């Protein structure tokens, strides 16, 4: 059974939606996980929010790198 153009566009748009949603959740997981780790490290060391700031900023860079790498492929 052949797909019509309308069906192909719909299935392609659903694939794109799923792909970009997954990228968003991946960014959320990376940034949230490393920020949480920074908070826990600050509690363990008893320092001011040094690790929280460092890990949250680096997590944004890591998340952007992952997104760019996925979008190129």
C-alpha positions, -999 to 999 in steps of 0.1 A, spaced: 0 0 0 14 33 -10 15 63 12 2 96 -1 22 128 2 0 140 30 6 108 50 43 111 44 44 147 57 24 138 87 46 108 96 77 129 90 64 157 112 57 132 140 92 119 137 107 154 139 85 162 169 97 130 187 133 138 179 133 173 191 113 164 222 139 138 231 166 164 226 148 187 251 145 159 277 181 150 272 191 187 279 169 188 309 185 156 323 220 167 317 215 202 332 194 190 361 216 160 370 248 180 371 233 209 390 219 184 415 253 168 418 268 203 424 243 210 452 252 177 468 289 183 465 285 217 481 265 201 510 292 175 514 321 199 514 303 226 533 313 253 508 294 281 494 277 273 460 310 269 442 303 234 428 267 242 420 278 272 398 306 254 381 287 222 374 256 241 362 275 262 338 295 233 325 263 213 321 249 239 298 280 236 276 278 199 276 241 199 267 246 223 239 275 202 225 252 171 227 224 189 208 247 202 181 262 168 177 227 152 173 215 178 149 244 173 126 238 136 123 
